[in-house]
Amino acid sequence: MFILQLKEALRHLYRNRMFTLINLIGLSLGLPAFIYVLILVSHETRFEIFTPIVK
């Protein structure tokens, strides 16, 4: 059953090549951007933990 679904998905991707290309470009740009933002937010929130409270 899985083999049939895989074949059908590959046929669909082959028939709609431009749509597939747009989706792959979006995925390849979006995933690194998400990881970069995640690392940036993680880095920025780390400073609050070690800052002493001054009164």
N, C-alpha and C positions, 0 to 999 in steps of 0.2 A: 504494500500500500504506500509506503514511504517513497519507494522508487518511482511510482506513478506520479505522485505529487511533485517530486523533484523534477521529473521530466516535463510536466506541465508548467512548472514555474520557469524552467529554462526556456521553453518555447515562448512563453509570454515575454520574458526578458529579451529574447532574440527578435520578436516581432515589433516590440516597442523600444528600439535601440536608443532613440533620442531621449525618451522619458527615463530610461534606465541610466543613461549617461548623466542627465541632470540630477537624478536622485543620488547617484554615487558621488558626484562632485559636492553636492550639498552635505552628504554624510561625511565625506572626507574633510570638509572644512568645518563642519559643526562640531564634530567630536573633539578635535584638538582645541577648538575655542572653548568648549565646555570644560575640558581638563585644565586649560590655562586659567580660566576664571576660578575654578575650584582651588587650584594651587595658590592663586593670588589671594583669595578670601581666607584660606587657611593661614597664609603667611601674615596677613594683616591682623587677624584676630589673635595671633599668638602674643602680640605685644601687651595686651591688656592683662594677661596672667601674671607677668613678671613686674609690672609697674607697681611700686608701693603707693599706698594712699597717703597723701600729704595733707596735714591739717594745719 
